[in-house]
Amino acid sequence: MDKLAAFAANEDLGFPLLSDEDHAVAEAYGAWGEKKNYGRTYEGLIRSTVVIDPDGKVALAQYNVRATGHVAKLRRDLKVDA
């Protein structure tokens, strides 16, 4: 089992995750771009959450999210059982 599948199984997500090694999808959704860290500027992944509805439309897009508490808040906001 690859790392992404293992993570999804461990977290009991119930939805598919995407591996985006060439960051083409991240760029398309605005989640790849300029970042600053400790005075250094570089290109990289902007921690983001994009929820796609059953019709394939963006239902929610959040950028520069903090990891701590984000999933729990997202589940509450989207009314997804934990």
C-alpha positions in Angstrom: 0.0 0.0 0.0 1.5 3.4 -0.9 1.8 6.2 1.6 -1.3 8.1 0.4 -3.5 5.1 0.5 -2.1 4.2 3.9 -2.9 7.7 5.2 -6.4 7.6 3.8 -7.0 4.2 5.4 -5.5 5.2 8.8 -7.6 8.4 8.9 -10.8 6.5 7.7 -11.5 9.4 5.2 -14.0 7.7 3.0 -13.1 9.8 0.0 -10.3 9.6 -2.6 -7.1 11.6 -2.2 -5.0 12.9 -5.2 -1.3 12.5 -5.6 0.0 15.5 -7.6 3.8 15.0 -8.0 4.2 17.5 -10.8 1.9 20.0 -9.0 -0.2 20.6 -12.1 -3.5 20.3 -10.1 -2.1 22.5 -7.3 -1.3 25.2 -9.8 -4.7 25.0 -11.4 -6.4 25.5 -8.0 -4.0 28.2 -6.9 -2.4 26.1 -4.2 1.1 26.3 -5.7 3.0 29.6 -5.6 5.3 32.0 -3.8 5.9 31.3 -0.1 7.9 33.1 2.5 9.6 31.4 5.4 12.2 32.9 7.8 12.9 35.7 5.3 13.4 33.3 2.4 11.1 33.4 -0.7 10.5 30.3 -2.7 7.9 28.5 -4.8 6.1 25.7 -3.1 2.8 24.1 -2.0 0.5 26.5 -0.2 -1.4 24.5 2.4 -4.9 24.5 1.0 -8.2 22.7 1.1 -10.4 22.5 -2.0 -13.6 20.6 -1.8 -15.2 19.5 -5.0 -19.0 18.8 -5.1 -20.6 15.9 -6.8 -21.1 18.0 -9.9 -17.4 18.7 -10.2 -17.6 22.3 -9.0 -15.5 23.9 -6.3 -17.7 24.0 -3.2 -15.1 25.4 -0.8 -11.5 26.7 -1.2 -9.4 27.7 1.7 -5.7 28.8 1.5 -2.9 29.1 4.0 -4.8 26.9 6.4 -3.2 25.8 9.7 -2.9 22.1 10.2 -3.9 22.1 13.9 -7.6 21.7 14.2 -8.3 22.3 10.5 -9.8 18.8 9.7 -12.1 18.9 12.8 -13.3 22.4 11.8 -13.8 21.3 8.2 -15.8 18.3 9.2 -18.0 20.4 11.4 -18.5 23.1 8.7 -19.3 20.5 6.1 -21.4 18.4 8.5 -19.3 15.3 7.9 -19.5 12.7 10.6 -16.1 12.2 12.3 
